[in-house]
């Protein structure tokens, strides 16, 4: 009887270990994807900053704003 209980506990622990391993893999994938999104967003911000600077320069050249 005690051996059956021990075997059952070991089986349950193996299942839990496998589930935790799957969660670790999923978290690593989420980290990679989040980093990729952050890098892409940083690129968009850089482009918007450049466009903003160009618009300001155009406005100044056309005397649309006070320099």
mmJSON file of the N, C-alpha and C atoms, coordinates in Angstrom:
{"data_MODEL":{"atom_site":{
"group_PDB":["ATOM","ATOM","ATOM","ATOM","ATOM","ATOM","ATOM","ATOM","ATOM","ATOM","ATOM","ATOM","ATOM","ATOM","ATOM","ATOM","ATOM","ATOM","ATOM","ATOM","ATOM","ATOM","ATOM","ATOM","ATOM","ATOM","ATOM","ATOM","ATOM","ATOM","ATOM","ATOM","ATOM","ATOM","ATOM","ATOM","ATOM","ATOM","ATOM","ATOM","ATOM","ATOM","ATOM","ATOM","ATOM","ATOM","ATOM","ATOM","ATOM","ATOM","ATOM","ATOM","ATOM","ATOM","ATOM","ATOM","ATOM","ATOM","ATOM","ATOM","ATOM","ATOM","ATOM","ATOM","ATOM","ATOM","ATOM","ATOM","ATOM","ATOM","ATOM","ATOM","ATOM","ATOM","ATOM","ATOM","ATOM","ATOM","ATOM","ATOM","ATOM","ATOM","ATOM","ATOM","ATOM","ATOM","ATOM","ATOM","ATOM","ATOM","ATOM","ATOM","ATOM","ATOM","ATOM","ATOM","ATOM","ATOM","ATOM","ATOM","ATOM","ATOM","ATOM","ATOM","ATOM","ATOM","ATOM","ATOM","ATOM","ATOM","ATOM","ATOM","ATOM","ATOM","ATOM","ATOM","ATOM","ATOM","ATOM","ATOM","ATOM","ATOM","ATOM","ATOM","ATOM","ATOM","ATOM","ATOM","ATOM","ATOM","ATOM","ATOM","ATOM","ATOM","ATOM","ATOM","ATOM","ATOM","ATOM","ATOM","ATOM","ATOM","ATOM","ATOM","ATOM","ATOM","ATOM","ATOM","ATOM","ATOM","ATOM","ATOM","ATOM","ATOM","ATOM","ATOM","ATOM","ATOM","ATOM","ATOM","ATOM","ATOM","ATOM","ATOM","ATOM","ATOM","ATOM","ATOM","ATOM","ATOM","ATOM","ATOM","ATOM","ATOM","ATOM","ATOM","ATOM","ATOM","ATOM","ATOM","ATOM","ATOM","ATOM","ATOM","ATOM","ATOM","ATOM","ATOM","ATOM","ATOM","ATOM","ATOM","ATOM","ATOM","ATOM","ATOM","ATOM","ATOM","ATOM","ATOM","ATOM"],
"id":[1,2,3,4,5,6,7,8,9,10,11,12,13,14,15,16,17,18,19,20,21,22,23,24,25,26,27,28,29,30,31,32,33,34,35,36,37,38,39,40,41,42,43,44,45,46,47,48,49,50,51,52,53,54,55,56,57,58,59,60,61,62,63,64,65,66,67,68,69,70,71,72,73,74,75,76,77,78,79,80,81,82,83,84,85,86,87,88,89,90,91,92,93,94,95,96,97,98,99,100,101,102,103,104,105,106,107,108,109,110,111,112,113,114,115,116,117,118,119,120,121,122,123,124,125,126,127,128,129,130,131,132,133,134,135,136,137,138,139,140,141,142,143,144,145,146,147,148,149,150,151,152,153,154,155,156,157,158,159,160,161,162,163,164,165,166,167,168,169,170,171,172,173,174,175,176,177,178,179,180,181,182,183,184,185,186,187,188,189,190,191,192,193,194,195,196,197,198,199,200,201],
"type_symbol":["N","C","C","N","C","C","N","C","C","N","C","C","N","C","C","N","C","C","N","C","C","N","C","C","N","C","C","N","C","C","N","C","C","N","C","C","N","C","C","N","C","C","N","C","C","N","C","C","N","C","C","N","C","C","N","C","C","N","C","C","N","C","C","N","C","C","N","C","C","N","C","C","N","C","C","N","C","C","N","C","C","N","C","C","N","C","C","N","C","C","N","C","C","N","C","C","N","C","C","N","C","C","N","C","C","N","C","C","N","C","C","N","C","C","N","C","C","N","C","C","N","C","C","N","C","C","N","C","C","N","C","C","N","C","C","N","C","C","N","C","C","N","C","C","N","C","C","N","C","C","N","C","C","N","C","C","N","C","C","N","C","C","N","C","C","N","C","C","N","C","C","N","C","C","N","C","C","N","C","C","N","C","C","N","C","C","N","C","C","N","C","C","N","C","C","N","C","C","N","C","C"],
"label_atom_id":["N","CA","C","N","CA","C","N","CA","C","N","CA","C","N","CA","C","N","CA","C","N","CA","C","N","CA","C","N","CA","C","N","CA","C","N","CA","C","N","CA","C","N","CA","C","N","CA","C","N","CA","C","N","CA","C","N","CA","C","N","CA","C","N","CA","C","N","CA","C","N","CA","C","N","CA","C","N","CA","C","N","CA","C","N","CA","C","N","CA","C","N","CA","C","N","CA","C","N","CA","C","N","CA","C","N","CA","C","N","CA","C","N","CA","C","N","CA","C","N","CA","C","N","CA","C","N","CA","C","N","CA","C","N","CA","C","N","CA","C","N","CA","C","N","CA","C","N","CA","C","N","CA","C","N","CA","C","N","CA","C","N","CA","C","N","CA","C","N","CA","C","N","CA","C","N","CA","C","N","CA","C","N","CA","C","N","CA","C","N","CA","C","N","CA","C","N","CA","C","N","CA","C","N","CA","C","N","CA","C","N","CA","C","N","CA","C","N","CA","C","N","CA","C","N","CA","C","N","CA","C","N","CA","C"],
"label_alt_id":[null,null,null,null,null,null,null,null,null,null,null,null,null,null,null,null,null,null,null,null,null,null,null,null,null,null,null,null,null,null,null,null,null,null,null,null,null,null,null,null,null,null,null,null,null,null,null,null,null,null,null,null,null,null,null,null,null,null,null,null,null,null,null,null,null,null,null,null,null,null,null,null,null,null,null,null,null,null,null,null,null,null,null,null,null,null,null,null,null,null,null,null,null,null,null,null,null,null,null,null,null,null,null,null,null,null,null,null,null,null,null,null,null,null,null,null,null,null,null,null,null,null,null,null,null,null,null,null,null,null,null,null,null,null,null,null,null,null,null,null,null,null,null,null,null,null,null,null,null,null,null,null,null,null,null,null,null,null,null,null,null,null,null,null,null,null,null,null,null,null,null,null,null,null,null,null,null,null,null,null,null,null,null,null,null,null,null,null,null,null,null,null,null,null,null,null,null,null,null,null,null],
"label_comp_id":["UNK","UNK","UNK","UNK","UNK","UNK","UNK","UNK","UNK","UNK","UNK","UNK","UNK","UNK","UNK","UNK","UNK","UNK","UNK","UNK","UNK","UNK","UNK","UNK","UNK","UNK","UNK","UNK","UNK","UNK","UNK","UNK","UNK","UNK","UNK","UNK","UNK","UNK","UNK","UNK","UNK","UNK","UNK","UNK","UNK","UNK","UNK","UNK","UNK","UNK","UNK","UNK","UNK","UNK","UNK","UNK","UNK","UNK","UNK","UNK","UNK","UNK","UNK","UNK","UNK","UNK","UNK","UNK","UNK","UNK","UNK","UNK","UNK","UNK","UNK","UNK","UNK","UNK","UNK","UNK","UNK","UNK","UNK","UNK","UNK","UNK","UNK","UNK","UNK","UNK","UNK","UNK","UNK","UNK","UNK","UNK","UNK","UNK","UNK","UNK","UNK","UNK","UNK","UNK","UNK","UNK","UNK","UNK","UNK","UNK","UNK","UNK","UNK","UNK","UNK","UNK","UNK","UNK","UNK","UNK","UNK","UNK","UNK","UNK","UNK","UNK","UNK","UNK","UNK","UNK","UNK","UNK","UNK","UNK","UNK","UNK","UNK","UNK","UNK","UNK","UNK","UNK","UNK","UNK","UNK","UNK","UNK","UNK","UNK","UNK","UNK","UNK","UNK","UNK","UNK","UNK","UNK","UNK","UNK","UNK","UNK","UNK","UNK","UNK","UNK","UNK","UNK","UNK","UNK","UNK","UNK","UNK","UNK","UNK","UNK","UNK","UNK","UNK","UNK","UNK","UNK","UNK","UNK","UNK","UNK","UNK","UNK","UNK","UNK","UNK","UNK","UNK","UNK","UNK","UNK","UNK","UNK","UNK","UNK","UNK","UNK"],
"label_asym_id":["A","A","A","A","A","A","A","A","A","A","A","A","A","A","A","A","A","A","A","A","A","A","A","A","A","A","A","A","A","A","A","A","A","A","A","A","A","A","A","A","A","A","A","A","A","A","A","A","A","A","A","A","A","A","A","A","A","A","A","A","A","A","A","A","A","A","A","A","A","A","A","A","A","A","A","A","A","A","A","A","A","A","A","A","A","A","A","A","A","A","A","A","A","A","A","A","A","A","A","A","A","A","A","A","A","A","A","A","A","A","A","A","A","A","A","A","A","A","A","A","A","A","A","A","A","A","A","A","A","A","A","A","A","A","A","A","A","A","A","A","A","A","A","A","A","A","A","A","A","A","A","A","A","A","A","A","A","A","A","A","A","A","A","A","A","A","A","A","A","A","A","A","A","A","A","A","A","A","A","A","A","A","A","A","A","A","A","A","A","A","A","A","A","A","A","A","A","A","A","A","A"],
"label_entity_id":["1","1","1","1","1","1","1","1","1","1","1","1","1","1","1","1","1","1","1","1","1","1","1","1","1","1","1","1","1","1","1","1","1","1","1","1","1","1","1","1","1","1","1","1","1","1","1","1","1","1","1","1","1","1","1","1","1","1","1","1","1","1","1","1","1","1","1","1","1","1","1","1","1","1","1","1","1","1","1","1","1","1","1","1","1","1","1","1","1","1","1","1","1","1","1","1","1","1","1","1","1","1","1","1","1","1","1","1","1","1","1","1","1","1","1","1","1","1","1","1","1","1","1","1","1","1","1","1","1","1","1","1","1","1","1","1","1","1","1","1","1","1","1","1","1","1","1","1","1","1","1","1","1","1","1","1","1","1","1","1","1","1","1","1","1","1","1","1","1","1","1","1","1","1","1","1","1","1","1","1","1","1","1","1","1","1","1","1","1","1","1","1","1","1","1","1","1","1","1","1","1"],
"label_seq_id":[1,1,1,2,2,2,3,3,3,4,4,4,5,5,5,6,6,6,7,7,7,8,8,8,9,9,9,10,10,10,11,11,11,12,12,12,13,13,13,14,14,14,15,15,15,16,16,16,17,17,17,18,18,18,19,19,19,20,20,20,21,21,21,22,22,22,23,23,23,24,24,24,25,25,25,26,26,26,27,27,27,28,28,28,29,29,29,30,30,30,31,31,31,32,32,32,33,33,33,34,34,34,35,35,35,36,36,36,37,37,37,38,38,38,39,39,39,40,40,40,41,41,41,42,42,42,43,43,43,44,44,44,45,45,45,46,46,46,47,47,47,48,48,48,49,49,49,50,50,50,51,51,51,52,52,52,53,53,53,54,54,54,55,55,55,56,56,56,57,57,57,58,58,58,59,59,59,60,60,60,61,61,61,62,62,62,63,63,63,64,64,64,65,65,65,66,66,66,67,67,67],
"pdbx_PDB_ins_code":[null,null,null,null,null,null,null,null,null,null,null,null,null,null,null,null,null,null,null,null,null,null,null,null,null,null,null,null,null,null,null,null,null,null,null,null,null,null,null,null,null,null,null,null,null,null,null,null,null,null,null,null,null,null,null,null,null,null,null,null,null,null,null,null,null,null,null,null,null,null,null,null,null,null,null,null,null,null,null,null,null,null,null,null,null,null,null,null,null,null,null,null,null,null,null,null,null,null,null,null,null,null,null,null,null,null,null,null,null,null,null,null,null,null,null,null,null,null,null,null,null,null,null,null,null,null,null,null,null,null,null,null,null,null,null,null,null,null,null,null,null,null,null,null,null,null,null,null,null,null,null,null,null,null,null,null,null,null,null,null,null,null,null,null,null,null,null,null,null,null,null,null,null,null,null,null,null,null,null,null,null,null,null,null,null,null,null,null,null,null,null,null,null,null,null,null,null,null,null,null,null],
"Cartn_x":[0.812,0.0,0.861,1.905,2.79,3.523,3.898,4.571,3.648,2.363,1.403,1.265,1.214,1.106,2.358,3.535,4.79,4.849,4.429,4.428,3.455,2.299,1.325,1.885,2.518,3.12,4.216,5.053,6.11,5.522,4.461,3.807,3.249,2.624,2.085,3.198,4.287,5.421,6.017,6.055,6.559,5.659,4.353,3.404,3.579,3.706,3.904,5.205,6.269,7.558,7.436,6.721,6.531,5.743,4.702,3.901,4.729,5.541,6.403,7.412,7.935,8.853,8.18,6.926,6.183,5.94,5.637,5.438,6.72,7.853,9.136,9.367,9.091,9.265,8.349,7.097,6.151,6.605,7.101,7.567,8.767,9.67,10.822,10.364,9.384,8.853,8.195,7.447,6.796,7.844,8.929,9.997,10.616,10.859,11.462,10.526,9.257,8.289,8.098,8.085,7.941,9.132,10.318,11.514,11.43,10.958,10.815,9.82,8.723,7.723,8.306,9.04,9.643,10.64,11.433,12.402,11.692,10.622,9.859,9.24,8.708,8.107,9.155,10.334,11.417,11.758,11.743,12.003,10.936,9.695,8.603,8.799,9.169,9.396,10.54,11.603,12.717,12.26,11.461,10.977,10.07,9.198,8.318,9.116,10.171,11.016,11.657,12.124,12.726,11.698,10.495,9.445,9.096,9.007,8.699,9.76,11.011,12.101,12.01,11.678,11.561,10.404,9.269,8.113,8.466,9.146,9.551,10.457,11.383,12.292,11.516,10.563,9.75,8.927,8.334,7.532,8.382,9.594,10.484,10.86,11.163,11.552,10.405,9.176,8.01,7.47,8.174,7.756,6.34,6.043,4.737,4.755,5.94,6.055,7.115,7.093,8.103,9.407,10.483,11.758,12.435],
"Cartn_y":[-1.192,0.0,1.264,1.285,2.449,2.655,1.561,1.667,2.28,1.932,2.5,4.0,4.409,5.837,6.569,5.982,6.603,6.718,5.649,5.684,6.736,6.832,7.841,9.244,9.475,10.78,11.101,10.108,10.331,10.644,9.949,10.23,11.647,12.052,13.41,14.454,14.201,15.137,15.225,14.118,14.141,14.985,14.842,15.64,17.121,17.428,18.826,19.362,18.576,19.003,19.28,18.421,18.625,19.906,20.13,21.351,22.6,22.561,23.713,23.935,22.862,22.989,23.649,23.262,23.883,25.364,25.7,27.106,27.914,27.324,28.015,28.299,27.302,27.497,28.598,28.58,29.611,30.997,31.114,32.408,32.915,32.015,32.419,32.947,32.281,32.741,34.108,34.298,35.587,36.683,36.388,37.376,37.771,36.785,37.065,37.93,37.569,38.324,39.733,39.885,41.207,42.089,41.518,42.274,42.73,41.851,42.205,43.347,43.296,44.366,45.674,45.623,46.837,47.447,46.608,47.113,47.733,47.106,47.664,48.997,49.094,50.341,51.444,51.091,52.083,52.599,51.722,52.14,53.102,52.845,53.737,55.107,55.119,56.399,57.179,56.48,57.168,57.802,57.059,57.598,58.795,58.711,59.843,61.067,60.867,61.988,62.654,61.837,62.391,63.164,62.613,63.303,64.615,64.608,65.829,66.898,66.494,67.45,68.007,67.146,67.61,68.585,68.305,69.204,70.55,70.543,71.807,72.606,71.931,72.625,73.207,72.462,72.952,74.158,74.073,75.197,76.451,76.306,77.468,78.052,77.178,77.671,78.376,77.972,78.598,79.751,80.066,81.121,80.896,79.655,79.335,79.409,79.46,79.563,80.611,81.099,82.044,81.269,81.715,81.036,81.399],
"Cartn_z":[0.0,0.0,0.0,0.819,0.894,-0.421,-1.089,-2.383,-3.431,-3.385,-4.333,-4.126,-2.883,-2.565,-3.034,-2.795,-3.223,-4.739,-5.437,-6.895,-7.422,-6.786,-7.185,-6.982,-5.864,-5.587,-6.607,-6.919,-7.901,-9.275,-9.642,-10.929,-10.956,-9.874,-9.8,-9.863,-9.185,-9.22,-10.619,-11.343,-12.726,-13.619,-13.43,-14.213,-13.899,-12.615,-12.212,-12.79,-12.753,-13.303,-14.798,-15.505,-16.945,-17.206,-16.419,-16.581,-16.305,-15.282,-14.958,-16.091,-16.642,-17.773,-18.967,-19.227,-20.327,-20.053,-18.807,-18.45,-18.635,-18.286,-18.482,-19.956,-20.796,-22.241,-22.76,-22.299,-22.719,-22.275,-21.054,-20.555,-21.345,-21.699,-22.505,-23.859,-24.472,-25.749,-25.596,-24.525,-24.276,-24.095,-23.398,-23.207,-24.54,-25.385,-26.696,-27.53,-27.543,-28.339,-27.79,-26.47,-25.862,-26.216,-26.171,-26.545,-27.988,-28.861,-30.27,-30.451,-29.74,-29.815,-29.308,-28.206,-27.659,-28.638,-29.285,-30.259,-31.453,-31.904,-33.018,-32.661,-31.459,-31.008,-30.882,-30.428,-30.338,-31.738,-32.724,-34.106,-34.605,-34.264,-34.663,-34.012,-32.742,-32.048,-32.703,-33.089,-33.755,-35.063,-35.828,-37.103,-36.874,-35.866,-35.574,-35.142,-34.377,-33.965,-35.184,-36.136,-37.348,-38.167,-38.268,-39.022,-38.34,-37.033,-36.28,-36.536,-36.526,-36.775,-38.2,-39.15,-40.539,-40.697,-40.059,-40.143,-39.523,-38.397,-37.76,-38.695,-39.345,-40.263,-41.446,-41.978,-43.093,-42.663,-41.467,-40.973,-40.825,-40.343,-40.183,-41.546,-42.497,-43.83,-44.525,-44.252,-44.852,-44.03,-42.945,-42.028,-41.492,-41.174,-40.608,-39.075,-38.487,-37.038,-36.728,-35.518,-35.095,-34.813,-35.378,-35.216,-33.93],
"occupancy":[1.0,1.0,1.0,1.0,1.0,1.0,1.0,1.0,1.0,1.0,1.0,1.0,1.0,1.0,1.0,1.0,1.0,1.0,1.0,1.0,1.0,1.0,1.0,1.0,1.0,1.0,1.0,1.0,1.0,1.0,1.0,1.0,1.0,1.0,1.0,1.0,1.0,1.0,1.0,1.0,1.0,1.0,1.0,1.0,1.0,1.0,1.0,1.0,1.0,1.0,1.0,1.0,1.0,1.0,1.0,1.0,1.0,1.0,1.0,1.0,1.0,1.0,1.0,1.0,1.0,1.0,1.0,1.0,1.0,1.0,1.0,1.0,1.0,1.0,1.0,1.0,1.0,1.0,1.0,1.0,1.0,1.0,1.0,1.0,1.0,1.0,1.0,1.0,1.0,1.0,1.0,1.0,1.0,1.0,1.0,1.0,1.0,1.0,1.0,1.0,1.0,1.0,1.0,1.0,1.0,1.0,1.0,1.0,1.0,1.0,1.0,1.0,1.0,1.0,1.0,1.0,1.0,1.0,1.0,1.0,1.0,1.0,1.0,1.0,1.0,1.0,1.0,1.0,1.0,1.0,1.0,1.0,1.0,1.0,1.0,1.0,1.0,1.0,1.0,1.0,1.0,1.0,1.0,1.0,1.0,1.0,1.0,1.0,1.0,1.0,1.0,1.0,1.0,1.0,1.0,1.0,1.0,1.0,1.0,1.0,1.0,1.0,1.0,1.0,1.0,1.0,1.0,1.0,1.0,1.0,1.0,1.0,1.0,1.0,1.0,1.0,1.0,1.0,1.0,1.0,1.0,1.0,1.0,1.0,1.0,1.0,1.0,1.0,1.0,1.0,1.0,1.0,1.0,1.0,1.0,1.0,1.0,1.0,1.0,1.0,1.0],
"B_iso_or_equiv":[0.0,0.0,0.0,0.0,0.0,0.0,0.0,0.0,0.0,0.0,0.0,0.0,0.0,0.0,0.0,0.0,0.0,0.0,0.0,0.0,0.0,0.0,0.0,0.0,0.0,0.0,0.0,0.0,0.0,0.0,0.0,0.0,0.0,0.0,0.0,0.0,0.0,0.0,0.0,0.0,0.0,0.0,0.0,0.0,0.0,0.0,0.0,0.0,0.0,0.0,0.0,0.0,0.0,0.0,0.0,0.0,0.0,0.0,0.0,0.0,0.0,0.0,0.0,0.0,0.0,0.0,0.0,0.0,0.0,0.0,0.0,0.0,0.0,0.0,0.0,0.0,0.0,0.0,0.0,0.0,0.0,0.0,0.0,0.0,0.0,0.0,0.0,0.0,0.0,0.0,0.0,0.0,0.0,0.0,0.0,0.0,0.0,0.0,0.0,0.0,0.0,0.0,0.0,0.0,0.0,0.0,0.0,0.0,0.0,0.0,0.0,0.0,0.0,0.0,0.0,0.0,0.0,0.0,0.0,0.0,0.0,0.0,0.0,0.0,0.0,0.0,0.0,0.0,0.0,0.0,0.0,0.0,0.0,0.0,0.0,0.0,0.0,0.0,0.0,0.0,0.0,0.0,0.0,0.0,0.0,0.0,0.0,0.0,0.0,0.0,0.0,0.0,0.0,0.0,0.0,0.0,0.0,0.0,0.0,0.0,0.0,0.0,0.0,0.0,0.0,0.0,0.0,0.0,0.0,0.0,0.0,0.0,0.0,0.0,0.0,0.0,0.0,0.0,0.0,0.0,0.0,0.0,0.0,0.0,0.0,0.0,0.0,0.0,0.0,0.0,0.0,0.0,0.0,0.0,0.0,0.0,0.0,0.0,0.0,0.0,0.0],
"pdbx_formal_charge":[null,null,null,null,null,null,null,null,null,null,null,null,null,null,null,null,null,null,null,null,null,null,null,null,null,null,null,null,null,null,null,null,null,null,null,null,null,null,null,null,null,null,null,null,null,null,null,null,null,null,null,null,null,null,null,null,null,null,null,null,null,null,null,null,null,null,null,null,null,null,null,null,null,null,null,null,null,null,null,null,null,null,null,null,null,null,null,null,null,null,null,null,null,null,null,null,null,null,null,null,null,null,null,null,null,null,null,null,null,null,null,null,null,null,null,null,null,null,null,null,null,null,null,null,null,null,null,null,null,null,null,null,null,null,null,null,null,null,null,null,null,null,null,null,null,null,null,null,null,null,null,null,null,null,null,null,null,null,null,null,null,null,null,null,null,null,null,null,null,null,null,null,null,null,null,null,null,null,null,null,null,null,null,null,null,null,null,null,null,null,null,null,null,null,null,null,null,null,null,null,null],
"auth_seq_id":[1,1,1,2,2,2,3,3,3,4,4,4,5,5,5,6,6,6,7,7,7,8,8,8,9,9,9,10,10,10,11,11,11,12,12,12,13,13,13,14,14,14,15,15,15,16,16,16,17,17,17,18,18,18,19,19,19,20,20,20,21,21,21,22,22,22,23,23,23,24,24,24,25,25,25,26,26,26,27,27,27,28,28,28,29,29,29,30,30,30,31,31,31,32,32,32,33,33,33,34,34,34,35,35,35,36,36,36,37,37,37,38,38,38,39,39,39,40,40,40,41,41,41,42,42,42,43,43,43,44,44,44,45,45,45,46,46,46,47,47,47,48,48,48,49,49,49,50,50,50,51,51,51,52,52,52,53,53,53,54,54,54,55,55,55,56,56,56,57,57,57,58,58,58,59,59,59,60,60,60,61,61,61,62,62,62,63,63,63,64,64,64,65,65,65,66,66,66,67,67,67],
"auth_comp_id":["UNK","UNK","UNK","UNK","UNK","UNK","UNK","UNK","UNK","UNK","UNK","UNK","UNK","UNK","UNK","UNK","UNK","UNK","UNK","UNK","UNK","UNK","UNK","UNK","UNK","UNK","UNK","UNK","UNK","UNK","UNK","UNK","UNK","UNK","UNK","UNK","UNK","UNK","UNK","UNK","UNK","UNK","UNK","UNK","UNK","UNK","UNK","UNK","UNK","UNK","UNK","UNK","UNK","UNK","UNK","UNK","UNK","UNK","UNK","UNK","UNK","UNK","UNK","UNK","UNK","UNK","UNK","UNK","UNK","UNK","UNK","UNK","UNK","UNK","UNK","UNK","UNK","UNK","UNK","UNK","UNK","UNK","UNK","UNK","UNK","UNK","UNK","UNK","UNK","UNK","UNK","UNK","UNK","UNK","UNK","UNK","UNK","UNK","UNK","UNK","UNK","UNK","UNK","UNK","UNK","UNK","UNK","UNK","UNK","UNK","UNK","UNK","UNK","UNK","UNK","UNK","UNK","UNK","UNK","UNK","UNK","UNK","UNK","UNK","UNK","UNK","UNK","UNK","UNK","UNK","UNK","UNK","UNK","UNK","UNK","UNK","UNK","UNK","UNK","UNK","UNK","UNK","UNK","UNK","UNK","UNK","UNK","UNK","UNK","UNK","UNK","UNK","UNK","UNK","UNK","UNK","UNK","UNK","UNK","UNK","UNK","UNK","UNK","UNK","UNK","UNK","UNK","UNK","UNK","UNK","UNK","UNK","UNK","UNK","UNK","UNK","UNK","UNK","UNK","UNK","UNK","UNK","UNK","UNK","UNK","UNK","UNK","UNK","UNK","UNK","UNK","UNK","UNK","UNK","UNK","UNK","UNK","UNK","UNK","UNK","UNK"],
"auth_asym_id":["A","A","A","A","A","A","A","A","A","A","A","A","A","A","A","A","A","A","A","A","A","A","A","A","A","A","A","A","A","A","A","A","A","A","A","A","A","A","A","A","A","A","A","A","A","A","A","A","A","A","A","A","A","A","A","A","A","A","A","A","A","A","A","A","A","A","A","A","A","A","A","A","A","A","A","A","A","A","A","A","A","A","A","A","A","A","A","A","A","A","A","A","A","A","A","A","A","A","A","A","A","A","A","A","A","A","A","A","A","A","A","A","A","A","A","A","A","A","A","A","A","A","A","A","A","A","A","A","A","A","A","A","A","A","A","A","A","A","A","A","A","A","A","A","A","A","A","A","A","A","A","A","A","A","A","A","A","A","A","A","A","A","A","A","A","A","A","A","A","A","A","A","A","A","A","A","A","A","A","A","A","A","A","A","A","A","A","A","A","A","A","A","A","A","A","A","A","A","A","A","A"],
"auth_atom_id":["N","CA","C","N","CA","C","N","CA","C","N","CA","C","N","CA","C","N","CA","C","N","CA","C","N","CA","C","N","CA","C","N","CA","C","N","CA","C","N","CA","C","N","CA","C","N","CA","C","N","CA","C","N","CA","C","N","CA","C","N","CA","C","N","CA","C","N","CA","C","N","CA","C","N","CA","C","N","CA","C","N","CA","C","N","CA","C","N","CA","C","N","CA","C","N","CA","C","N","CA","C","N","CA","C","N","CA","C","N","CA","C","N","CA","C","N","CA","C","N","CA","C","N","CA","C","N","CA","C","N","CA","C","N","CA","C","N","CA","C","N","CA","C","N","CA","C","N","CA","C","N","CA","C","N","CA","C","N","CA","C","N","CA","C","N","CA","C","N","CA","C","N","CA","C","N","CA","C","N","CA","C","N","CA","C","N","CA","C","N","CA","C","N","CA","C","N","CA","C","N","CA","C","N","CA","C","N","CA","C","N","CA","C","N","CA","C","N","CA","C","N","CA","C","N","CA","C","N","CA","C","N","CA","C"],
"pdbx_PDB_model_num":[1,1,1,1,1,1,1,1,1,1,1,1,1,1,1,1,1,1,1,1,1,1,1,1,1,1,1,1,1,1,1,1,1,1,1,1,1,1,1,1,1,1,1,1,1,1,1,1,1,1,1,1,1,1,1,1,1,1,1,1,1,1,1,1,1,1,1,1,1,1,1,1,1,1,1,1,1,1,1,1,1,1,1,1,1,1,1,1,1,1,1,1,1,1,1,1,1,1,1,1,1,1,1,1,1,1,1,1,1,1,1,1,1,1,1,1,1,1,1,1,1,1,1,1,1,1,1,1,1,1,1,1,1,1,1,1,1,1,1,1,1,1,1,1,1,1,1,1,1,1,1,1,1,1,1,1,1,1,1,1,1,1,1,1,1,1,1,1,1,1,1,1,1,1,1,1,1,1,1,1,1,1,1,1,1,1,1,1,1,1,1,1,1,1,1,1,1,1,1,1,1]
}}}
